[in-house]
Amino acid sequence: MISAGTPVFSTGCRQCGRLACHLAQVREKFPDYHALPVAPFGATRPRLLIVGLAPGMHGANRTGRPFTGDHAGILLYETLHRFGFASQPVAVSPDDGLRLKACRITNAVKCLPPENKPTPAEVKSCNAYLRQEIDALPQDAAILALGGVAHRAVLMARGLRQGDCRFIHGARHNLPEGRALYDSYHCSRYNTQTRRLTTEMFRRVFEVIASDLNTR
């Protein structure tokens, strides 16, 4: 339930001046791009919430749907389909027919940041939206953080100290209210091409999540 005073996400959000200015410049250069805050995508009351960093320049920032249309979504959607969370393994555009099952995808920062690097103030400013999304989850839901920024944003959204749970790929952390936070390296082009994150490593994280959800 959304309480009074809780911000409601809107693609018209302009609360971070640097990001709003950057998006205006992107829209001028690429008039066909979404180039606005990117809304979460998926089930309204999911058992799995995936938290990324921020929209990619030629991916979500272009298409308007998280992890859609660029390299970062290749491994993610293939894996989601493999474990039954997505209706198809490829995400191309918002009208490609893809549906998520018991899963929702969002970002720690809803706007494309310059050089894909949001400032701590921007993460904090956008955190109220993430807090609202987590508040709406079932108490036995799983949260998957893709990368350290997403991990720290989840802790911030729950009012936890950053030292309470350290980001480690493959880790599982118990959160208040019965939810669990899982960590994975981000499925970015850099991480997959340097093999910091392999397909097998990513699948293993999902194997643990799926197993845990099936036993709850």
C-alpha positions as a Python dict, from the first residue, in 0.01 Angstrom:
ca = {
    (1, 'M'): (0, 0, 0),
    (2, 'I'): (130, 348, -89),
    (3, 'S'): (112, 576, 212),
    (4, 'A'): (69, 951, 209),
    (5, 'G'): (389, 1129, 115),
    (6, 'T'): (533, 830, -70),
    (7, 'P'): (661, 939, -412),
    (8, 'V'): (492, 772, -707),
    (9, 'F'): (724, 692, -997),
    (10, 'S'): (671, 899, -1309),
    (11, 'T'): (864, 931, -1634),
    (12, 'G'): (823, 1302, -1574),
    (13, 'C'): (1054, 1291, -1270),
    (14, 'R'): (1321, 1564, -1286),
    (15, 'Q'): (1443, 1569, -927),
    (16, 'C'): (1809, 1509, -1022),
    (17, 'G'): (1923, 1813, -1221),
    (18, 'R'): (2235, 1656, -1367),
    (19, 'L'): (2045, 1354, -1494),
    (20, 'A'): (1757, 1562, -1633),
    (21, 'C'): (2005, 1779, -1821),
    (22, 'H'): (2188, 1474, -1954),
    (23, 'L'): (1866, 1316, -2078),
    (24, 'A'): (1767, 1638, -2253),
    (25, 'Q'): (2099, 1631, -2439),
    (26, 'V'): (2047, 1266, -2531),
    (27, 'R'): (1696, 1336, -2664),
    (28, 'E'): (1838, 1613, -2881),
    (29, 'K'): (2101, 1381, -3025),
    (30, 'F'): (1872, 1076, -3049),
    (31, 'P'): (1514, 1207, -3094),
    (32, 'D'): (1374, 855, -3135),
    (33, 'Y'): (1510, 736, -2797),
    (34, 'H'): (1295, 703, -2484),
    (35, 'A'): (1549, 921, -2297),
    (36, 'L'): (1332, 956, -1986),
    (37, 'P'): (1323, 778, -1650),
    (38, 'V'): (1266, 406, -1715),
    (39, 'A'): (979, 238, -1534),
    (40, 'P'): (1013, -107, -1374),
    (41, 'F'): (894, -400, -1581),
    (42, 'G'): (718, -722, -1485),
    (43, 'A'): (474, -868, -1235),
    (44, 'T'): (304, -627, -997),
    (45, 'R'): (360, -854, -697),
    (46, 'P'): (662, -1065, -788),
    (47, 'R'): (842, -1330, -589),
    (48, 'L'): (1171, -1216, -747),
    (49, 'L'): (1277, -852, -780),
    (50, 'I'): (1590, -789, -986),
    (51, 'V'): (1769, -460, -921),
    (52, 'G'): (2015, -330, -1180),
    (53, 'L'): (2231, -18, -1179),
    (54, 'A'): (2069, 223, -1428),
    (55, 'P'): (1935, 225, -1784),
    (56, 'G'): (2196, 163, -2055),
    (57, 'M'): (2250, 430, -2317),
    (58, 'H'): (2144, 220, -2617),
    (59, 'G'): (1938, -32, -2422),
    (60, 'A'): (1670, 72, -2173),
    (61, 'N'): (1735, 439, -2235),
    (62, 'R'): (1656, 376, -2602),
    (63, 'T'): (1369, 130, -2569),
    (64, 'G'): (1211, 237, -2240),
    (65, 'R'): (1220, -114, -2086),
    (66, 'P'): (1486, -239, -1842),
    (67, 'F'): (1767, -448, -1995),
    (68, 'T'): (1604, -442, -2339),
    (69, 'G'): (1788, -386, -2664),
    (70, 'D'): (2153, -403, -2561),
    (71, 'H'): (2417, -654, -2454),
    (72, 'A'): (2338, -637, -2082),
    (73, 'G'): (2000, -802, -2134),
    (74, 'I'): (2126, -1101, -2335),
    (75, 'L'): (2240, -1315, -2043),
    (76, 'L'): (1969, -1185, -1809),
    (77, 'Y'): (1668, -1269, -2024),
    (78, 'E'): (1811, -1599, -2144),
    (79, 'T'): (1858, -1700, -1782),
    (80, 'L'): (1516, -1575, -1675),
    (81, 'H'): (1359, -1783, -1952),
    (82, 'R'): (1564, -2087, -1857),
    (83, 'F'): (1434, -2072, -1499),
    (84, 'G'): (1073, -1999, -1592),
    (85, 'F'): (1064, -1630, -1507),
    (86, 'A'): (1028, -1505, -1867),
    (87, 'S'): (810, -1613, -2159),
    (88, 'Q'): (1096, -1591, -2409),
    (89, 'P'): (1477, -1573, -2396),
    (90, 'V'): (1532, -1255, -2600),
    (91, 'A'): (1433, -894, -2527),
    (92, 'V'): (1435, -663, -2828),
    (93, 'S'): (1169, -398, -2774),
    (94, 'P'): (869, -326, -2549),
    (95, 'D'): (634, -471, -2812),
    (96, 'D'): (822, -800, -2862),
    (97, 'G'): (565, -1000, -2662),
    (98, 'L'): (799, -1084, -2373),
    (99, 'R'): (629, -1131, -2037),
    (100, 'L'): (782, -1185, -1695),
    (101, 'K'): (638, -1445, -1460),
    (102, 'A'): (651, -1379, -1084),
    (103, 'C'): (945, -1150, -1159),
    (104, 'R'): (1002, -776, -1185),
    (105, 'I'): (1305, -580, -1304),
    (106, 'T'): (1399, -233, -1185),
    (107, 'N'): (1708, -16, -1139),
    (108, 'A'): (1871, 158, -845),
    (109, 'V'): (1867, 475, -1057),
    (110, 'K'): (1584, 513, -1307),
    (111, 'C'): (1764, 759, -1541),
    (112, 'L'): (2064, 714, -1767),
    (113, 'P'): (2366, 870, -1590),
    (114, 'P'): (2664, 1016, -1774),
    (115, 'E'): (2927, 744, -1831),
    (116, 'N'): (2688, 502, -1658),
    (117, 'K'): (2802, 637, -1321),
    (118, 'P'): (2535, 785, -1095),
    (119, 'T'): (2652, 994, -802),
    (120, 'P'): (2579, 884, -444),
    (121, 'A'): (2333, 1173, -419),
    (122, 'E'): (2146, 1050, -726),
    (123, 'V'): (2124, 697, -588),
    (124, 'K'): (1990, 840, -263),
    (125, 'S'): (1741, 1066, -442),
    (126, 'C'): (1600, 772, -642),
    (127, 'N'): (1596, 537, -345),
    (128, 'A'): (1244, 623, -236),
    (129, 'Y'): (1113, 455, -551),
    (130, 'L'): (1310, 138, -477),
    (131, 'R'): (1194, 141, -116),
    (132, 'Q'): (835, 157, -237),
    (133, 'E'): (894, -136, -474),
    (134, 'I'): (1044, -350, -199),
    (135, 'D'): (768, -256, 46),
    (136, 'A'): (517, -397, -205),
    (137, 'L'): (690, -736, -225),
    (138, 'P'): (559, -1046, -50),
    (139, 'Q'): (744, -1106, 275),
    (140, 'D'): (907, -1423, 139),
    (141, 'A'): (1028, -1260, -184),
    (142, 'A'): (1382, -1276, -319),
    (143, 'I'): (1577, -970, -431),
    (144, 'L'): (1869, -1007, -672),
    (145, 'A'): (2117, -719, -680),
    (146, 'L'): (2322, -695, -999),
    (147, 'G'): (2641, -529, -882),
    (148, 'G'): (2758, -335, -579),
    (149, 'V'): (2563, -16, -647),
    (150, 'A'): (2234, -208, -665),
    (151, 'H'): (2329, -406, -352),
    (152, 'R'): (2397, -88, -154),
    (153, 'A'): (2077, 73, -284),
    (154, 'V'): (1873, -221, -152),
    (155, 'L'): (2035, -188, 190),
    (156, 'M'): (1962, 185, 188),
    (157, 'A'): (1600, 116, 97),
    (158, 'R'): (1568, -115, 399),
    (159, 'G'): (1741, 127, 637),
    (160, 'L'): (2035, -109, 687),
    (161, 'R'): (2396, -8, 738),
    (162, 'Q'): (2625, -72, 445),
    (163, 'G'): (2850, -277, 671),
    (164, 'D'): (2566, -511, 766),
    (165, 'C'): (2586, -708, 440),
    (166, 'R'): (2893, -696, 217),
    (167, 'F'): (2851, -743, -158),
    (168, 'I'): (2996, -1078, -267),
    (169, 'H'): (2903, -1255, -587),
    (170, 'G'): (2687, -1555, -502),
    (171, 'A'): (2611, -1438, -149),
    (172, 'R'): (2272, -1463, 19),
    (173, 'H'): (2173, -1218, 293),
    (174, 'N'): (1869, -1236, 519),
    (175, 'L'): (1673, -911, 527),
    (176, 'P'): (1412, -793, 777),
    (177, 'E'): (1055, -917, 723),
    (178, 'G'): (1172, -1253, 584),
    (179, 'R'): (1302, -1144, 246),
    (180, 'A'): (1642, -1248, 113),
    (181, 'L'): (1898, -1049, -87),
    (182, 'Y'): (2117, -1232, -339),
    (183, 'D'): (2425, -1085, -506),
    (184, 'S'): (2560, -1125, -856),
    (185, 'Y'): (2808, -939, -1067),
    (186, 'H'): (2625, -723, -1318),
    (187, 'C'): (2560, -892, -1653),
    (188, 'S'): (2726, -608, -1844),
    (189, 'R'): (2923, -653, -2165),
    (190, 'Y'): (3246, -581, -1977),
    (191, 'N'): (3183, -844, -1710),
    (192, 'T'): (3071, -1117, -1950),
    (193, 'Q'): (3343, -1056, -2209),
    (194, 'T'): (3620, -1048, -1948),
    (195, 'R'): (3459, -1359, -1791),
    (196, 'R'): (3434, -1193, -1455),
    (197, 'L'): (3080, -1325, -1488),
    (198, 'T'): (3026, -1644, -1686),
    (199, 'T'): (2699, -1802, -1792),
    (200, 'E'): (2761, -2084, -1544),
    (201, 'M'): (2823, -1840, -1257),
    (202, 'F'): (2503, -1651, -1333),
    (203, 'R'): (2296, -1967, -1365),
    (204, 'R'): (2426, -2089, -1033),
    (205, 'V'): (2290, -1777, -862),
    (206, 'F'): (1949, -1845, -1016),
    (207, 'E'): (1964, -2210, -917),
    (208, 'V'): (2000, -2105, -554),
    (209, 'I'): (1722, -1846, -582),
    (210, 'A'): (1484, -2091, -753),
    (211, 'S'): (1559, -2359, -496),
    (212, 'D'): (1500, -2122, -206),
    (213, 'L'): (1172, -1992, -351),
    (214, 'N'): (1047, -2345, -406),
    (215, 'T'): (1103, -2433, -42),
    (216, 'R'): (924, -2129, 101),
}
